[in-house]
């Protein structure tokens, strides 16, 4: 029977590098190349905020850049947090306000190898057991990422996501970073655990806080 295997230190480092490159890619369509074409998104607080393709998730990122996210939060926070890379003008404006978007990233613990409930996964046409079976068969690897803003006005948005990657064939026209010929790691599931106001848990678990 297939099961989740521990990640090697080298693989953890590589996935963190992939995520950092993804986060700092400014063009949203190019940002989408870090996703599998069939990347899924499930959202535990708002199940309808789901997706079954890369194109849908890229559109969500474009919506977020306009401040359209399914949570009541200031627009400036939304654009900083949801992995939206900033223009030079946006960065200068935010710097003046002494606010910065930051994140932490770590491998998932075995107790976190689960995919919520039927109600949450229904919008993508699957049940959690089916997702877990696919993840085990395809040897997915998972990382927990928390994103928020520091400085500036009080409050702001906190997003907690379990990102999953799988090794798959990459078309020559979709290679990013230093992808070599052959398979590459691509995001295949975004499992949004929390999407709401900062709750005091951000940055308090010993992980390095990164920009």
Backbone as JSON, one array per atom type, in Angstrom:
{
  "sequence": "XXXXXXXXXXXXXXXXXXXXXXXXXXXXXXXXXXXXXXXXXXXXXXXXXXXXXXXXXXXXXXXXXXXXXXXXXXXXXXXXXXXXXXXXXXXXXXXXXXXXXXXXXXXXXXXXXXXXXXXXXXXXXXXXXXXXXXXXXXXXXXXXXXXXXXXXXXXXXXXXXXXXXXXXXXXXXXXXXXXXXXXXXXXXXXXXXXXXXXXXXXXXXXXXXXX",
  "N": [[0.85, -1.2, 0.0], [0.54, 2.21, -0.85], [2.02, 5.09, 0.68], [2.63, 8.19, 2.48], [5.87, 9.47, 2.19], [8.77, 10.38, 4.12], [10.32, 13.6, 3.61], [13.45, 14.32, 2.13], [16.23, 16.28, 3.39], [17.41, 17.71, 1.25], [15.36, 17.77, -0.65], [13.4, 19.22, 0.74], [14.72, 21.7, 0.89], [14.85, 22.3, -1.83], [12.12, 22.53, -2.56], [11.4, 24.69, -0.97], [12.93, 26.63, -2.22], [11.71, 26.62, -4.73], [9.2, 27.6, -3.99], [9.83, 30.17, -3.07], [10.79, 31.32, -5.44], [8.45, 31.23, -6.94], [6.8, 32.92, -5.39], [8.05, 35.39, -5.77], [7.73, 35.94, -8.41], [6.61, 38.21, -10.7], [4.8, 38.51, -12.9], [1.55, 37.39, -13.34], [0.49, 35.39, -15.03], [2.78, 34.0, -15.74], [3.44, 33.21, -13.2], [1.56, 31.27, -12.83], [2.72, 29.09, -14.1], [4.08, 27.7, -12.24], [2.27, 26.0, -11.25], [0.67, 22.81, -11.62], [-1.14, 22.03, -14.64], [-3.58, 20.92, -13.92], [-3.97, 21.71, -11.33], [-5.48, 21.74, -8.14], [-7.72, 23.55, -5.95], [-8.83, 23.81, -2.67], [-10.88, 25.18, -0.1], [-11.15, 25.57, 3.18], [-12.45, 27.44, 5.0], [-14.19, 28.76, 3.22], [-15.77, 26.96, 1.17], [-16.68, 27.3, -1.5], [-14.72, 28.76, -2.72], [-13.04, 27.44, -4.61], [-11.09, 25.47, -6.96], [-10.32, 23.8, -10.05], [-8.43, 23.87, -11.97], [-5.33, 25.2, -13.23], [-5.71, 27.64, -14.57], [-8.01, 28.71, -13.36], [-7.09, 29.24, -10.76], [-5.1, 31.13, -11.26], [-6.75, 33.19, -12.13], [-8.05, 33.75, -9.73], [-5.87, 34.85, -8.37], [-5.49, 37.15, -9.87], [-7.9, 38.4, -9.32], [-7.53, 38.82, -6.59], [-5.52, 40.68, -6.65], [-6.93, 42.89, -7.26], [-8.17, 43.26, -4.92], [-10.24, 41.56, -4.4], [-11.22, 39.14, -2.5], [-12.55, 36.32, -0.68], [-13.17, 37.37, 2.01], [-13.62, 39.61, 4.72], [-11.57, 42.22, 4.66], [-9.03, 44.78, 4.68], [-8.28, 46.18, 1.48], [-5.57, 46.64, 0.82], [-4.2, 44.8, 2.38], [-5.0, 42.36, 1.31], [-3.85, 42.33, -1.26], [-1.18, 42.21, -0.65], [-0.83, 39.78, 0.67], [-1.82, 37.4, -0.62], [0.12, 35.95, -2.22], [0.71, 37.75, -4.24], [2.84, 39.31, -6.34], [4.47, 42.45, -6.17], [4.26, 45.57, -8.0], [6.84, 47.94, -8.86], [6.02, 50.48, -8.05], [4.01, 49.87, -6.2], [5.53, 48.58, -4.27], [7.22, 50.62, -3.4], [5.32, 52.35, -2.28], [4.3, 50.76, -0.24], [6.58, 50.4, 1.28], [6.99, 52.94, 2.28], [4.91, 53.02, 4.05], [5.86, 51.3, 5.87], [5.23, 48.58, 5.9], [5.25, 45.08, 5.28], [4.94, 42.16, 3.29], [5.09, 38.9, 4.53], [6.21, 35.48, 5.19], [6.07, 32.09, 6.47], [7.44, 28.79, 6.07], [7.21, 25.28, 6.11], [7.79, 21.68, 6.25], [4.97, 19.45, 6.11], [3.51, 17.84, 8.97], [3.04, 14.34, 9.85], [0.44, 14.09, 10.99], [-0.93, 15.99, 9.64], [-1.5, 15.08, 7.17], [-4.06, 15.06, 5.68], [-7.27, 15.74, 4.13], [-9.45, 17.42, 4.73], [-13.04, 17.61, 4.74], [-15.98, 16.01, 3.29], [-17.8, 18.05, 2.55], [-16.14, 20.25, 2.11], [-14.48, 19.43, 0.0], [-16.26, 18.85, -2.01], [-16.83, 20.87, -4.04], [-14.75, 20.45, -5.9], [-15.34, 18.07, -6.95], [-14.57, 15.7, -5.71], [-13.96, 13.34, -3.02], [-12.44, 13.47, 0.25], [-11.0, 11.04, 0.71], [-10.46, 10.13, -1.87], [-8.75, 12.11, -2.83], [-6.62, 11.78, -1.05], [-5.83, 9.17, -1.71], [-4.94, 9.52, -4.36], [-2.85, 11.31, -3.85], [-1.1, 9.71, -2.38], [-0.52, 7.7, -4.27], [0.69, 9.18, -6.29], [2.79, 10.24, -4.97], [2.81, 12.78, -3.61], [4.13, 15.74, -2.05], [4.01, 17.74, 0.87], [3.74, 21.12, 2.15], [3.48, 23.49, 4.76], [2.39, 26.77, 4.68], [2.31, 29.95, 6.02], [1.02, 33.18, 5.63], [1.28, 36.69, 5.97], [1.0, 40.23, 6.81], [3.43, 42.53, 8.05], [4.01, 45.33, 10.18], [3.04, 48.74, 9.34], [-0.45, 49.53, 9.28], [-2.45, 48.4, 12.05], [-3.87, 45.09, 12.43], [-5.0, 43.31, 9.53], [-4.59, 40.73, 7.02], [-4.42, 37.18, 7.42], [-3.24, 34.22, 6.06], [-3.4, 30.76, 5.9], [-2.01, 27.99, 4.47], [-1.92, 24.72, 3.14], [0.24, 23.59, 0.95], [0.63, 21.41, -1.8], [2.87, 19.45, -3.71], [3.78, 17.74, -6.76], [5.78, 15.49, -8.73], [6.11, 15.89, -12.12], [5.83, 15.6, -15.74], [7.12, 18.27, -17.68], [6.2, 20.67, -20.02], [8.24, 22.02, -22.62], [7.77, 24.71, -23.12], [6.86, 25.62, -20.72], [8.69, 25.76, -18.71], [10.29, 26.91, -15.77], [12.43, 28.92, -13.64], [15.31, 27.08, -13.16], [14.62, 24.77, -14.49], [15.4, 21.58, -15.61], [15.58, 19.35, -18.46], [12.93, 16.95, -18.62], [11.03, 15.55, -15.82], [9.51, 17.8, -13.37], [8.99, 19.55, -10.24], [5.76, 20.53, -9.4], [3.14, 22.63, -8.14], [0.24, 21.06, -6.99], [-2.01, 21.02, -5.43], [-3.77, 23.39, -3.56], [-4.56, 23.83, -0.36], [-6.47, 25.65, 1.46], [-6.37, 26.59, 4.69], [-7.02, 28.56, 6.53], [-8.36, 31.8, 6.29], [-8.41, 34.9, 6.98], [-8.66, 37.5, 9.55], [-5.58, 38.46, 11.17], [-4.53, 36.33, 13.8], [-2.82, 36.15, 15.9], [-1.21, 33.89, 15.87], [0.66, 33.95, 13.93], [3.97, 33.51, 12.86], [4.86, 32.39, 15.24], [5.9, 29.86, 15.65], [8.49, 29.07, 15.5], [9.62, 28.97, 12.96], [11.65, 30.37, 10.33], [11.04, 33.72, 9.44], [10.2, 34.96, 6.36], [10.52, 37.05, 3.38]],
  "CA": [[0.0, 0.0, 0.0], [1.3, 3.46, -0.91], [1.88, 5.98, 1.83], [3.46, 9.37, 2.37], [7.24, 9.22, 2.61], [9.44, 11.58, 4.64], [11.09, 14.38, 2.64], [14.87, 14.49, 2.44], [16.61, 17.7, 3.56], [17.66, 18.33, -0.05], [14.08, 18.03, -1.29], [12.79, 20.33, 1.48], [15.4, 22.92, 0.46], [14.47, 22.57, -3.21], [10.74, 23.0, -2.6], [11.4, 26.06, -0.43], [13.47, 27.47, -3.28], [10.64, 26.73, -5.73], [8.14, 28.47, -3.48], [10.34, 31.54, -3.05], [10.81, 31.79, -6.82], [7.04, 31.45, -7.28], [6.3, 34.09, -4.67], [8.66, 36.61, -6.27], [7.45, 36.1, -9.84], [5.67, 39.32, -10.78], [3.75, 38.3, -13.9], [0.65, 36.37, -12.79], [0.37, 34.26, -15.94], [4.0, 33.21, -15.56], [3.32, 32.63, -11.86], [0.77, 30.06, -12.98], [3.53, 27.99, -14.59], [4.54, 26.92, -11.09], [1.17, 25.08, -10.94], [0.25, 21.81, -12.6], [-2.35, 22.46, -15.36], [-4.77, 20.4, -13.23], [-3.86, 22.04, -9.9], [-6.74, 21.91, -7.43], [-7.76, 24.39, -4.76], [-9.95, 23.68, -1.76], [-10.83, 26.25, 0.89], [-11.93, 25.1, 4.32], [-13.39, 28.43, 5.52], [-15.16, 29.13, 2.18], [-15.62, 25.88, 0.2], [-16.94, 27.72, -2.88], [-13.49, 29.37, -3.24], [-12.36, 26.23, -5.05], [-10.67, 25.48, -8.37], [-9.89, 22.49, -10.57], [-7.41, 24.08, -12.99], [-4.36, 26.29, -13.05], [-6.27, 28.91, -15.06], [-8.92, 29.24, -12.35], [-6.32, 29.78, -9.64], [-4.49, 32.37, -11.74], [-7.79, 34.22, -12.12], [-8.21, 34.15, -8.33], [-4.76, 35.74, -8.03], [-5.79, 38.43, -10.51], [-8.98, 39.01, -8.53], [-6.96, 39.26, -5.31], [-4.75, 41.89, -6.91], [-7.93, 43.96, -7.24], [-8.75, 43.31, -3.59], [-11.42, 40.7, -4.34], [-11.01, 37.85, -1.86], [-13.75, 36.02, 0.1], [-13.01, 37.66, 3.43], [-13.67, 41.04, 4.97], [-10.24, 42.68, 5.05], [-8.62, 45.92, 3.88], [-7.78, 45.8, 0.17], [-4.12, 46.64, 0.79], [-3.72, 43.56, 2.97], [-5.26, 41.25, 0.39], [-2.9, 42.31, -2.36], [0.14, 41.87, -0.16], [-0.72, 38.47, 1.27], [-2.17, 36.23, -1.43], [1.17, 35.6, -3.17], [0.72, 38.66, -5.36], [4.07, 40.08, -6.4], [4.14, 43.85, -6.31], [4.97, 46.42, -8.93], [7.81, 48.82, -8.19], [5.28, 51.56, -7.4], [3.34, 49.31, -5.03], [6.53, 48.29, -3.25], [7.65, 51.9, -2.82], [4.23, 52.86, -1.45], [4.21, 49.94, 0.97], [7.77, 50.66, 2.08], [6.76, 54.18, 3.0], [3.99, 52.71, 5.15], [6.6, 50.4, 6.75], [4.53, 47.3, 5.96], [5.84, 44.12, 4.35], [4.35, 40.84, 3.27], [6.05, 37.89, 4.98], [5.66, 34.13, 5.28], [6.88, 30.98, 6.98], [7.2, 27.56, 5.32], [7.78, 24.08, 6.75], [7.16, 20.43, 5.81], [3.81, 19.01, 6.89], [3.65, 16.75, 9.91], [2.16, 13.22, 9.46], [-0.94, 14.32, 11.43], [-1.53, 16.96, 8.72], [-1.73, 14.44, 5.87], [-5.5, 14.84, 5.53], [-7.81, 16.65, 3.13], [-10.68, 18.02, 5.21], [-14.3, 16.86, 4.78], [-16.72, 15.93, 2.02], [-18.39, 19.34, 2.22], [-15.09, 21.15, 1.63], [-13.93, 18.97, -1.28], [-17.33, 18.66, -3.01], [-16.74, 21.75, -5.21], [-13.8, 19.96, -6.9], [-15.85, 16.81, -7.45], [-13.87, 14.58, -5.1], [-14.05, 13.22, -1.58], [-11.08, 13.48, 0.8], [-10.31, 9.75, 0.54], [-9.97, 10.06, -3.25], [-7.58, 12.99, -2.92], [-5.52, 11.15, -0.32], [-5.37, 8.02, -2.49], [-4.15, 10.06, -5.47], [-1.63, 11.88, -3.28], [-0.19, 8.6, -2.04], [-0.1, 7.02, -5.49], [1.56, 10.07, -7.07], [3.9, 10.65, -4.09], [2.79, 14.21, -3.35], [4.8, 16.23, -0.85], [3.25, 18.89, 1.37], [4.38, 22.14, 2.97], [2.57, 24.45, 5.38], [2.82, 28.15, 4.49], [1.51, 31.01, 6.63], [1.34, 34.46, 5.01], [0.64, 37.84, 6.61], [1.77, 41.46, 6.67], [4.0, 43.09, 9.27], [4.18, 46.77, 10.14], [1.91, 49.48, 8.8], [-1.62, 49.6, 10.14], [-2.76, 47.21, 12.83], [-4.8, 44.2, 11.76], [-4.51, 42.73, 8.3], [-5.03, 39.38, 6.65], [-3.57, 36.02, 7.65], [-3.63, 33.08, 5.24], [-2.68, 29.52, 6.22], [-2.24, 27.1, 3.34], [-1.12, 23.51, 2.93], [0.55, 23.42, -0.47], [1.1, 20.09, -2.18], [3.6, 19.38, -4.98], [4.07, 16.42, -7.31], [6.76, 15.45, -9.81], [5.4, 15.58, -13.36], [6.47, 16.05, -16.96], [6.94, 19.7, -17.92], [6.37, 21.07, -21.41], [9.39, 22.91, -22.8], [7.31, 26.1, -23.09], [6.36, 25.94, -19.38], [9.76, 25.62, -17.74], [10.59, 28.11, -15.0], [13.66, 28.82, -12.86], [16.36, 26.36, -13.87], [14.12, 23.44, -14.81], [16.12, 20.81, -16.62], [14.7, 18.49, -19.23], [12.34, 15.88, -17.84], [10.02, 15.93, -14.82], [9.8, 18.86, -12.41], [8.01, 19.68, -9.16], [4.74, 21.55, -9.62], [2.06, 22.67, -7.16], [-0.91, 20.31, -7.5], [-3.17, 21.29, -4.58], [-3.74, 24.44, -2.55], [-5.56, 23.54, 0.67], [-6.51, 26.84, 2.31], [-6.82, 26.2, 6.03], [-7.54, 29.73, 7.24], [-8.32, 33.0, 5.49], [-9.12, 35.85, 7.82], [-7.82, 38.45, 10.29], [-4.46, 37.91, 11.94], [-5.07, 35.79, 15.05], [-1.76, 36.05, 16.91], [-0.4, 32.68, 15.73], [1.62, 34.12, 12.84], [5.38, 33.65, 13.21], [5.12, 31.98, 16.61], [6.17, 28.42, 15.71], [9.92, 28.79, 15.4], [10.15, 28.98, 11.6], [12.21, 31.63, 9.88], [10.09, 34.59, 8.75], [10.8, 35.34, 5.08], [9.74, 37.97, 2.55]],
  "C": [[0.88, 1.25, 0.0], [1.06, 4.28, 0.34], [2.78, 7.18, 1.61], [4.85, 9.07, 2.93], [7.87, 10.51, 3.14], [10.24, 12.28, 3.53], [12.55, 14.45, 3.08], [15.17, 15.96, 2.65], [16.83, 18.4, 2.23], [16.34, 18.66, -0.76], [13.34, 19.18, -0.59], [13.39, 21.65, 1.01], [14.98, 23.3, -0.97], [13.05, 23.12, -3.3], [10.64, 24.41, -2.02], [11.93, 27.05, -1.47], [12.42, 27.69, -4.37], [9.56, 27.7, -5.27], [8.6, 29.93, -3.47], [10.36, 32.13, -4.46], [9.39, 32.1, -7.3], [6.53, 32.74, -6.66], [6.82, 35.39, -5.27], [8.57, 36.75, -7.79], [6.33, 37.12, -10.0], [4.51, 39.06, -11.73], [2.86, 37.14, -13.47], [0.48, 35.19, -13.72], [1.61, 33.37, -15.85], [3.99, 32.53, -14.19], [2.56, 31.31, -11.94], [1.56, 28.87, -13.48], [4.13, 27.17, -13.46], [3.47, 25.91, -10.65], [1.09, 24.0, -12.02], [-0.97, 22.36, -13.34], [-3.64, 22.03, -14.68], [-4.71, 20.67, -11.73], [-5.25, 22.3, -9.31], [-6.59, 22.97, -6.34], [-9.0, 24.06, -3.97], [-9.77, 24.73, -0.66], [-11.74, 25.88, 2.05], [-12.87, 26.17, 4.88], [-14.48, 28.83, 4.53], [-15.07, 28.1, 1.06], [-15.86, 26.28, -1.26], [-15.72, 28.37, -3.53], [-12.55, 28.24, -3.68], [-11.98, 26.35, -6.52], [-10.22, 24.07, -8.75], [-8.85, 22.63, -11.67], [-6.48, 25.21, -12.59], [-4.97, 27.63, -13.45], [-7.22, 29.53, -14.04], [-8.16, 29.88, -11.2], [-5.62, 31.08, -10.04], [-5.52, 33.49, -11.75], [-8.07, 34.68, -10.7], [-7.1, 35.11, -7.91], [-4.98, 37.12, -8.64], [-6.9, 39.16, -9.76], [-8.43, 39.58, -7.23], [-6.16, 40.54, -5.49], [-5.65, 43.12, -6.95], [-8.61, 44.08, -5.88], [-9.96, 42.43, -3.42], [-11.06, 39.32, -3.8], [-12.21, 37.6, -0.95], [-13.57, 36.18, 1.59], [-13.07, 39.17, 3.6], [-12.33, 41.5, 5.5], [-9.89, 43.9, 4.22], [-8.0, 45.47, 2.56], [-6.26, 45.73, 0.14], [-3.55, 45.36, 1.37], [-3.87, 42.42, 2.0], [-4.21, 41.19, -0.7], [-1.5, 41.95, -1.9], [0.26, 40.4, 0.2], [-0.87, 37.33, 0.28], [-1.17, 35.96, -2.55], [1.19, 36.49, -4.39], [2.0, 39.47, -5.33], [3.73, 41.52, -6.75], [4.88, 44.52, -7.46], [5.95, 47.28, -8.15], [7.08, 49.92, -7.42], [4.59, 51.06, -6.13], [4.35, 49.09, -3.9], [7.01, 49.57, -2.58], [6.59, 52.45, -1.87], [4.15, 52.08, -0.14], [5.4, 50.18, 1.88], [7.6, 51.92, 2.9], [5.83, 53.95, 4.2], [4.62, 51.74, 6.15], [5.83, 49.1, 6.98], [5.18, 46.37, 4.95], [5.1, 42.81, 4.44], [5.39, 39.8, 3.6], [5.37, 36.52, 5.03], [6.61, 33.2, 6.02], [6.51, 29.74, 6.17], [7.9, 26.41, 6.01], [7.12, 22.84, 6.16], [5.96, 20.1, 6.7], [4.2, 17.89, 7.84], [2.72, 15.6, 9.48], [0.7, 13.43, 9.85], [-1.68, 15.29, 10.5], [-1.79, 16.37, 7.34], [-3.2, 14.05, 5.73], [-6.06, 15.96, 4.68], [-9.23, 17.08, 3.47], [-11.87, 17.07, 5.12], [-14.98, 16.85, 3.42], [-17.29, 17.28, 1.6], [-17.37, 20.3, 1.62], [-14.6, 20.73, 0.25], [-14.99, 18.79, -2.37], [-17.2, 19.59, -4.22], [-15.72, 21.31, -6.26], [-14.17, 18.56, -7.38], [-15.19, 15.57, -6.89], [-14.22, 14.51, -3.62], [-12.63, 13.13, -1.02], [-10.32, 12.17, 0.59], [-9.74, 9.6, -0.87], [-8.72, 10.93, -3.42], [-6.38, 12.35, -2.23], [-4.96, 9.96, -1.1], [-4.49, 8.49, -3.66], [-2.82, 10.61, -4.97], [-0.61, 10.8, -2.94], [0.34, 7.92, -3.29], [0.91, 7.86, -6.28], [2.71, 10.64, -6.24], [3.97, 12.17, -3.95], [3.62, 14.53, -2.11], [4.13, 17.53, -0.43], [4.06, 19.82, 2.24], [3.29, 23.06, 3.53], [3.18, 25.85, 5.22], [1.82, 29.07, 5.17], [1.98, 32.34, 6.05], [0.59, 35.58, 5.72], [1.47, 39.09, 6.33], [2.24, 41.95, 8.04], [4.2, 44.58, 9.09], [2.95, 47.45, 9.56], [0.77, 49.54, 9.8], [-1.79, 48.31, 10.91], [-3.77, 46.35, 12.07], [-4.18, 43.63, 10.5], [-4.92, 41.29, 8.16], [-3.97, 38.34, 6.98], [-4.12, 34.87, 6.81], [-2.76, 31.89, 5.63], [-3.04, 28.5, 5.16], [-1.35, 25.86, 3.46], [-0.97, 23.33, 1.43], [1.06, 22.0, -0.7], [1.75, 20.15, -3.57], [3.67, 17.92, -5.44], [5.07, 16.57, -8.45], [6.02, 15.05, -11.08], [6.19, 16.09, -14.56], [6.12, 17.51, -17.23], [7.15, 19.99, -19.41], [7.52, 22.07, -21.52], [8.99, 24.38, -22.69], [6.86, 26.54, -21.7], [7.44, 25.79, -18.31], [10.04, 26.96, -17.07], [11.85, 27.86, -14.18], [14.72, 28.14, -13.71], [15.92, 24.94, -14.18], [14.97, 22.79, -15.89], [15.11, 20.02, -17.44], [14.15, 17.39, -18.33], [11.38, 16.39, -16.8], [10.5, 17.07, -13.92], [8.7, 18.92, -11.37], [7.06, 20.83, -9.44], [3.68, 21.47, -8.53], [0.83, 21.97, -7.76], [-2.15, 20.46, -6.63], [-2.85, 22.44, -3.63], [-4.88, 24.15, -1.59], [-5.54, 24.71, 1.65], [-7.16, 26.49, 3.64], [-7.52, 27.34, 6.75], [-7.35, 30.93, 6.34], [-9.11, 34.06, 6.24], [-8.17, 36.8, 8.53], [-6.66, 37.74, 10.99], [-4.97, 37.52, 13.33], [-4.02, 35.62, 16.13], [-0.88, 34.83, 16.79], [0.71, 32.86, 14.7], [3.03, 34.31, 13.38], [5.75, 33.16, 14.59], [5.47, 30.49, 16.75], [7.63, 28.09, 15.41], [10.48, 28.77, 13.99], [10.71, 30.36, 11.26], [11.14, 32.43, 9.13], [10.79, 35.18, 7.53], [9.92, 36.33, 4.35], [9.47, 37.34, 1.2]]
}
